[in-house]
Amino acid sequence: MSYLLPNYQRANREFVSGSGGYLVDGEGQQYLDFSSGIGVANLGYDHPTVKEAVAKQLEKLWHTPNLYQNSLQEQVAEQLIGEKNYQAFFCNSGTEANEAALKLIRKASGKAKIITFIDSFHGRTFGSMSATGQAKIHGDFGAIVPGFVYLPYNDLATFEAALDDEVGGVLMELIQGEGGVLPAKQEWVTAVQKSCQERGILLAIDEVQTGIGRTGTLYLSEQYGITPDIITLAKGLGNGLPVGAMLATKELAGAFGPGTHGSTFGGNLVAMSAASAVLTALAAPDFLADVKRKGHVLKALLEEELLPLEKVVDIRGIGLMIGIEVTIPPSEVVEAMAQAGVVVLTAGHNVVRLLPPLTLTVEQLKTGVAILKESLL
Ligand SMILES: Cc1ncc(COP(=O)(O)O)c(C=O)c1O
């Protein structure tokens, strides 16, 4: 009997330490990590820059409320934004970043109708859960937040048909992560942005899973050549410390005047010290280009080794965010891989998801693929 609510399906395995791209369980068994703790520990488990920054901040001051100036928040915002036309709001998780986006869309547009997509995932709090286009996530929780319209992903005709004067915004992922690692089509994304701009509809991109270097650029929206009105972030931003962020264009930001929205812990000093160190590491020359290169190597290797296998249907993704659609329950693959010493994830109904730390070497990626192949024979 556990003292914990049974809302998670936990494997019978506990990780007690980690270093680089490896985790160690209570029995001393070492695992090569292809999960980054669901896209969080993007720099691995003991990145020296992040560790040092957090240790230093722990000695100085842990928390100061958002009633005072916060130069660490300013610094992280500057690292996230640079020359782009945004301002940042900090919170503690992806769902909170999306809550902020939903509230900002409604307040800035004066409209309550927001388009999201079938099989999306935006979080578990009421607003983000209601934005999520999956009935199983809405569950038996009673009335959800009204105003959401769920449309088929990658389909322009239904999107265009749904646009009317009541739509205030669109919230979407560029790769549906939890939904099964489904990348958006370039032409569709370009057309969605164009229609939004023409009609004055706000475009919010949920980069909670795709952002912070996961796909080889700081934001995946850069690769799609779009400039969203709002970007939401979390997961990799704190490399394990809880940090979420919403970036909104300066024109929109004014809709959140003092007292409109907030968070006690949002932008917490210790979390910000981690975020700043993460962004410094990502800004090192060639770091992101190397992620892109490793992403190409990984995908090419997977296509060569796994696609010919009977149990493999499709391989898709961008950078180091890869989904392998399989004919067997993906949870079986996860368990077989764990027993062979590699941590992988599932997504959707039939997808094995790989989110390796961005710092893994090509050799480590090759090792993981070889073990994955064994588990799919
Ligand atoms: C795209 C996306 N948005 C939002 C969330 C929710 O983030 P959190 O669990 O930090 O609230 C997730 C989590 O998996 C996600 O993948």
The ligand as a Gaussian input file, in Angstrom:
#p B3LYP/6-31G(d) Opt

LIG

0 1
 C        3.118000      19.922000     -25.648000
 C        2.879000      19.910000     -24.166000
 N        2.201000      20.910000     -23.593000
 C        1.976000      20.932000     -22.275000
 C        2.408000      19.924000     -21.446000
 C        2.122000      19.967000     -19.987000
 O        3.296000      20.261000     -19.285000
 P        3.384000      20.015000     -17.707000
 O        3.292000      18.557000     -17.467000
 O        4.718000      20.619000     -17.327000
 O        2.254000      20.760000     -17.091000
 C        3.103000      18.852000     -22.000000
 C        3.542000      17.732000     -21.152000
 O        3.820000      16.662000     -21.582000
 C        3.360000      18.841000     -23.396000
 O        4.013000      17.836000     -23.983000

